[in-house]
Amino acid sequence: MAFGRFLLRGLWAKKARSLGLTFAITFAVMTVVTLEVTSSGLEQSAAAVVTIGKADFTVAQKGVNDLLSSSIDRGELARLRAVPGVQRAIGVLVATERINAANPVFIEIGINPADLAAFGVTVVAGHPFAPTATDQVMLGWRAASNLGLHVGSRFHADGTWNTVTGIYSTGNSFGDSAAMFPLPAVQGYNRLPGTVTLAFVKDDPGVSVHTVTARVDHELPELTTIQTASQFGRADLNLVYLRAAVTGSTILAIVIGAVIVGNTMLLSLFERTRELGLLRAVGWTRRRVVGLLVGESLVLAILGAAVGVGLSFAVTALLERLPALVGILHANYTTSAFIRALATAVGMTILGSLYPSVRAALLVPLRALNYD
């Protein structure tokens, strides 16, 4: 009988054991992949927020739990603009509000109309709001489409009714799904006079971005610069904790899974002692016996990984529909998520099968045949 058929026959003969191991691997992979995908999706959402404006880098308050909790006052913004190499720094106040069930976390951006063009805003219909207006708003074209509004419509936000003066486009999905108000109006709504959430910085021509960010970090130590997604942790501790949770869950899943696999395979070894002894007696080498046991584990690992990834799609789809996460969480299935799934499944099975495989390889055929 071919080695592969012999291996599959062993798995089929012990269906309960095979199903139990597959379930353990499936659950571990589903948990790890779901955490990886949601973490990556939330990081992608954060990246979208800080890349709305056309800038070389973004500045936020250092070490806040949530990027939108960042606070930069009028004095800090002035000092930022005075840093050598900074051509301009556009301060915006970013807030969120529940508009309706379909838009539980609607983004509102406070900005001076004079900064709209530099911020990358193109008015596609109507005109910008007045600098000090308290009842005017511009809607991103996606937001206008989703809400069924147009120029001249009335839009209720922050407890007030606002006239839509224009429809804009930024080329950014988050920006185009948001609303823009005069900066003083949003500051007043949120009781944050003279405060902005983020500053979008453009460098002087010919000046290195690295040089300017280093100057900003040195001269304004209470603030931090963000240029790439990997730097979000400087301003958003929640993302740091989430990435740590993903790494920790992967390690924990491999360790716990290895224990489960090892115990199950050890019990299987006791049940199959005579069978393995017979194989050794008819000429099977130790390496071939080890290959049989490890091969059975790897087949279950691949099967469990496939089912686990499939279930993670379903779980993540449910999470995306939770009211608290609608519009924020967008699943991001990256290559690293699938690599992590396979690494978790293979890692836990290889580690778990080491001890039972070694014991099987060291079986003395005569004693194994007499095992009761």
TAPEGI-V35945 format. One record per helix or strand of 3 or more residues. SS is the DSSP state (H for helix, E for strand). FROM is the first residue (numbers start at 1). LEN is the number of residues. If there is no record, write none. Layout:
# TAPEGI-V35945
ss={SS;SS}
from={FROM;FROM}
len={LEN;LEN}
This chain:
# TAPEGI-V35945
ss={H;H;E;H;H;E;E;H;E;E;H;E;E;H;E;H;E;H;E;H;H;H;H;H;H}
from={3;15;57;67;74;86;106;113;122;136;141;154;160;173;179;183;198;209;223;229;237;273;286;335;365}
len={11;36;5;3;8;12;6;3;5;5;7;4;10;4;4;7;6;11;4;6;35;9;35;27;5}
